[in-house]
């Protein structure tokens, strides 16, 4: 069994994969709702393990998405300037951290390695 796995692994290392993007069937989908679980799944899909959303998961999944849904569906929102600025800062900080993880993973070609963190 191990020999078969090693042979398959060797074949996969030399195989060139050409995938075409299909908008109706994307490789990674947020299902229109960028929840903390969806964002973590994207990282895991490309081999990155991180807990950057752990401390903000409740905020993202309840407060942020709730406000998003109200805006999308035309409901009144009680969002004031201070709430907006706080939300904006949290989102920008998360996006920056997320971007850094993705850029570092691309620079280090983590997506080409087997397992999380290239293990």
C-alpha positions, -999 to +999 in steps of 0.1 A: +000+000+000+028+024+009+046+017-024+014+025-043+010+057-025+046+067-031+042+059-068+010+079-070+026+108-051+056+108-075+032+108-105+012+137-090+044+157-084+053+156-121+018+160-135+007+193-148-028+203-138-048+227-160-081+237-144-105+261-160-124+284-137-162+280-139-181+309-123-211+285-117-189+260-100-160+278-083-131+260-066-137+280-035-171+295-027-183+317+002-219+308-006-226+346-007-219+348+030-183+354+041-187+338+075-156+330+097-161+293+088-161+300+051-130+322+054-112+295+074-122+269+049-106+289+021-073+290+040-075+253+047-083+245+011-049+261+000-030+245+029-029+274+054-037+268+091-045+299+110-066+311+139-070+347+128-108+345+128-111+327+161-112+358+183-135+377+158-157+347+148-187+358+169-184+394+157-182+383+120-209+357+122-234+376+141-229+414+142-213+419+108-234+394+088-265+407+105-258+442+095-249+431+060-282+413+056-301+443+068-284+465+042-288+439+014-325+434+021-333+471+025-341+470+062-334+499+085-301+498+103-293+513+136-256+516+126-242+549+137-209+566+128-190+550+157-203+515+149-193+520+113-158+532+121-153+503+146-166+478+120-145+493+093-113+490+114-120+454+123-127+445+087-096+463+074-074+446+100-088+412+092-084+417+055-048+429+059-040+398+081-058+375+056-039+391+027-006+387+045-013+350+051-022+345+014+008+364+001+032+345+024+017+312+014+021+321-023+057+333-018+065+301+001+045+279-024+026+263+004-003+255-019+021+231-038+030+210-007+011+182+008-009+188+039-014+218+061+018+239+064+035+218+038+037+187+060 
